[in-house]
Amino acid sequence: MSGTNINHYATYRPSDLPLITVAIFIPRPTPFLEEFFALIKALNYDKKRMSLFVFNKIPEHQKVVEENFGKMKNEYAKYKTYNDDNERLARQAAA
């Protein structure tokens, strides 16, 4: 990739970017969840071109999920949380 200008994406209009989905699965107690969410929020990608899907099986983490994304859900193209115990169904819903 020698000579490739990775900053050429900065010249695109947000509407030119593809719509992507970021699926986050929390099937068991997870340390450093707040730090992980901070990294997701800091991604250099237009949030209106990003769908966010969060599967959370751990009731203790629900507050962290809501604190990090509940207030920001209108910033994303689509935001969905899935709190059911069935991870297989959640993966199908995220696809």
C-alpha positions in Angstrom: 0.0 0.0 0.0 2.9 2.2 -0.5 1.9 5.6 -1.9 -1.8 5.1 -1.0 -3.4 8.2 0.5 -5.6 6.9 3.3 -6.9 10.5 3.9 -8.8 10.5 0.6 -11.9 9.4 2.5 -12.0 12.8 4.1 -13.1 14.2 0.7 -16.3 12.1 0.5 -19.6 13.5 1.5 -21.3 11.5 4.3 -24.0 10.3 2.0 -21.3 8.7 -0.2 -20.2 6.4 2.7 -21.8 2.9 2.8 -24.3 2.1 5.5 -22.6 -0.2 7.9 -23.8 -2.2 11.0 -21.8 -2.5 14.1 -23.1 -5.5 16.1 -22.0 -5.8 19.8 -22.7 -9.0 21.7 -22.5 -9.1 25.5 -23.2 -12.8 26.3 -21.4 -12.9 29.7 -20.0 -10.4 32.3 -17.5 -8.3 30.5 -14.8 -6.1 32.0 -13.8 -2.7 30.6 -17.2 -2.3 28.8 -17.2 1.5 29.3 -13.8 1.8 27.6 -14.9 -0.4 24.8 -18.0 1.7 24.2 -15.9 4.8 24.2 -13.9 3.4 21.4 -17.0 2.6 19.4 -18.3 6.1 19.9 -15.0 7.6 18.8 -14.9 5.8 15.5 -14.2 8.2 12.7 -17.3 7.4 10.7 -20.5 9.3 10.1 -22.9 8.0 12.7 -25.9 8.6 10.3 -24.3 6.0 8.1 -23.9 3.5 10.9 -26.5 1.1 12.4 -25.8 -0.1 16.0 -27.1 -3.4 17.3 -26.4 -4.3 20.9 -27.2 -7.8 22.3 -26.9 -7.8 26.1 -27.7 -10.9 28.1 -26.3 -9.5 31.4 -28.8 -7.4 33.4 -26.0 -5.7 35.3 -24.6 -4.3 32.1 -27.9 -2.8 30.9 -27.3 0.5 32.8 -23.9 0.8 31.1 -25.4 0.2 27.6 -28.1 2.8 28.2 -25.7 5.3 29.6 -23.4 5.0 26.6 -25.9 4.7 23.8 -29.4 5.4 25.0 -29.0 9.1 24.8 -27.2 8.9 21.5 -29.6 6.5 19.7 -30.9 9.3 17.5 -27.4 10.0 16.2 -27.2 6.6 14.5 -29.0 5.6 11.3 -30.5 2.8 13.4 -30.1 1.7 17.0 -31.5 -1.6 18.4 -30.9 -3.3 21.7 -31.8 -7.0 22.1 -32.0 -8.2 25.7 -33.5 -11.7 25.1 -31.6 -14.8 26.3 -31.5 -16.3 22.8 -28.2 -15.3 21.3 -28.9 -17.3 18.1 -32.1 -15.2 17.4 -30.1 -12.0 18.2 -27.5 -12.9 15.7 -30.1 -13.5 13.1 -31.7 -10.2 13.9 -28.4 -8.4 13.6 -27.6 -9.9 10.1 
